[in-house]
Amino acid sequence: MRRIGSVGLIVALTATTSSQSALYRGTPRENCIAALSSFAVEPSVTKPPDLPADLNGVKIEYDSSGCYGNCPAFALRVEKGVASWEGRAFVRKKGKARKQISDKQFSDLVQAWLDAKIYAMRDDYCDVTCPDGTSIVVTDVLDTTIKFQAPFYSKKVLQCFTSIDGKPRTPKPPDAYFDLSRQLREVAKSYHWL
């Protein structure tokens, strides 16, 4: 058994028998990707962070890196009362901008972050070292980061999921990451920034 973060995983890199899980029937790379496409810790036993009732000092930042193609490159930060933007490439609004955001909209985004259980996800789904010690290198892929900051708490999750012909080429965060990502992008679209 090899340790990855705080989760113990057993990855079989040899032939499997029919009684073993389908998870371990692929190549070593496929096994690695499958094993790392998960939460870092079991969400049901992980306590979410304590947040101030008024959400003062809480921020959610979303960063989209861009790519060699026409992927949007931007940074969005939402906090109580304010949404801040920095558009870099392939966006409607280049440069910096700020708009007011309602307390309810911000509270809903914070609740969406909690509901997604991002606090239990891996920090990095891109710089991957497999249980056997090999690495998966990712190039020219749009990567995104969701960073959550609160007084006495910070969590950042980086993802660069890609697939070819429907087969994952990199570990994939739980779907809840992408759901929250869509919600944050909708904020930027509502202000005609994205």
C-alpha positions in Angstrom: 0.0 0.0 0.0 1.3 3.5 -1.0 0.2 6.7 0.7 -1.2 9.6 -1.4 -2.0 12.6 0.8 -3.9 11.2 3.7 -5.6 8.4 1.8 -4.2 4.9 1.5 -4.6 3.4 -1.9 -3.8 0.0 -3.3 -3.0 0.0 -7.0 -2.3 -3.2 -8.8 0.1 -2.8 -11.6 0.1 -6.4 -12.7 -2.5 -8.6 -14.3 -5.9 -8.7 -12.6 -8.4 -11.5 -11.9 -12.0 -11.3 -12.7 -12.9 -10.8 -9.1 -10.9 -7.6 -8.7 -12.5 -4.2 -9.2 -12.8 -2.9 -12.8 -10.8 0.1 -11.5 -7.6 -1.9 -11.7 -8.1 -3.6 -15.1 -6.4 -0.9 -17.1 -2.8 0.1 -17.9 -0.7 1.5 -15.0 -1.5 5.1 -16.3 -5.2 4.4 -16.3 -5.0 2.9 -12.8 -3.2 5.9 -11.6 -5.7 8.3 -13.1 -8.6 6.3 -11.7 -7.0 6.2 -8.2 -6.3 9.9 -8.1 -9.7 11.0 -9.6 -11.4 11.4 -6.2 -11.5 13.4 -3.0 -8.3 13.5 -0.9 -10.3 12.6 2.2 -13.7 11.1 2.6 -16.1 14.1 2.6 -18.6 12.4 5.0 -16.0 12.3 7.7 -14.4 15.7 7.0 -15.6 18.7 8.9 -16.1 21.8 6.8 -14.3 25.0 7.9 -15.8 27.3 10.4 -16.9 30.5 8.7 -17.9 33.8 10.2 -21.7 34.2 10.3 -21.5 37.5 8.4 -19.0 36.1 5.9 -16.7 39.1 6.4 -13.1 38.1 5.3 -14.4 35.3 3.1 -13.3 35.3 -0.6 -13.6 32.9 -3.5 -11.2 33.2 -6.3 -11.4 31.5 -9.7 -8.5 31.6 -12.1 -8.5 30.3 -15.7 -5.1 30.0 -17.2 -5.8 30.0 -20.9 -4.0 27.7 -23.3 -2.1 27.8 -26.6 -5.5 28.1 -28.4 -8.4 30.4 -27.6 -9.2 29.4 -24.1 -10.3 32.3 -21.9 -7.6 33.6 -19.4 -9.0 35.5 -16.5 -9.2 35.9 -12.7 -12.5 36.4 -10.8 -12.7 37.2 -7.1 -16.0 37.4 -5.2 -16.3 38.6 -1.7 -19.0 40.2 0.4 -20.4 43.1 -1.7 -17.8 43.0 -4.5 -16.9 40.9 -7.6 -13.5 41.8 -9.1 -12.2 40.8 -12.5 -9.0 40.7 -14.4 -9.4 39.6 -18.0 -6.2 38.6 -19.8 -7.2 36.9 -23.2 -10.2 35.6 -25.1 -12.7 37.4 -22.8 -15.2 40.1 -23.5 -13.6 42.5 -20.9 -9.8 42.7 -20.9 -8.2 44.5 -17.9 -9.7 45.1 -14.5 -13.3 45.7 -13.5 -15.4 45.7 -10.3 -19.1 45.3 -9.7 -21.3 45.0 -6.7 -22.6 41.6 -5.8 -25.5 41.1 -3.5 -25.1 39.5 -0.1 -27.5 36.7 -1.1 -25.6 35.9 -4.3 -22.3 35.8 -2.4 -23.8 33.7 0.4 -25.2 31.3 -2.3 -21.7 30.9 -3.8 -20.2 30.2 -0.4 -22.9 27.6 0.2 -22.2 26.1 -3.2 -18.5 25.8 -2.2 -19.5 24.0 1.0 -22.0 21.8 -0.8 -19.4 20.8 -3.3 -17.2 19.7 -0.4 -14.2 21.3 -2.0 -12.6 21.4 1.4 -12.2 17.6 1.1 -10.7 17.6 -2.5 -7.1 17.2 -3.4 -5.1 20.4 -3.7 -3.6 19.5 -7.1 -5.1 17.3 -9.9 -2.4 18.4 -12.4 1.1 17.8 -11.0 0.5 14.0 -10.6 2.8 11.4 -9.1 1.3 8.0 -9.4 1.5 5.4 -6.5 4.3 3.6 -8.4 6.4 6.9 -8.5 5.9 7.8 -12.2 4.6 11.2 -13.2 1.9 12.3 -15.6 2.9 15.4 -17.5 0.2 17.7 -18.9 0.9 20.3 -21.6 -1.3 22.8 -23.4 -4.4 22.2 -21.3 -6.6 24.8 -19.8 -6.2 24.7 -16.0 -8.4 26.3 -13.5 -8.0 27.0 -9.8 -10.7 27.6 -7.2 -9.3 29.2 -4.0 -11.3 29.8 -0.9 -10.1 32.1 1.9 -11.6 32.8 5.2 -10.2 34.0 8.5 -7.9 31.2 9.7 -8.6 28.9 6.7 -7.5 28.6 3.1 -8.0 26.0 0.4 -6.9 26.0 -3.2 -7.7 23.3 -5.8 -6.0 23.1 -9.2 -7.4 21.0 -12.0 -6.3 20.4 -15.6 -8.6 17.5 -16.6 -8.4 16.4 -20.2 -9.5 13.3 -22.1 -8.9 11.9 -25.6 -11.6 9.9 -27.3 -13.5 9.8 -24.0 -10.6 8.3 -22.0 -9.2 10.5 -19.2 -5.6 11.6 -19.7 -5.3 13.2 -16.3 -7.0 12.8 -12.9 -10.5 14.4 -12.7 -11.8 16.2 -9.6 -15.3 15.2 -8.5 -18.0 16.7 -10.7 -18.9 19.2 -7.9 -15.7 21.1 -8.8 -17.0 21.7 -12.3 -20.5 22.6 -11.1 -19.0 25.4 -8.9 -16.8 26.4 -11.7 -19.8 26.9 -14.0 -21.5 29.0 -11.3 -18.5 31.3 -10.9 -18.3 31.7 -14.7 -22.0 32.6 -14.8 -21.2 35.5 -12.4 -18.6 36.8 -14.9 -21.0 36.3 -17.8 -23.7 38.2 -15.9 -21.4 41.3 -15.9 -20.5 40.7 -19.6 -16.9 40.1 -18.7 -16.8 36.6 -20.1 
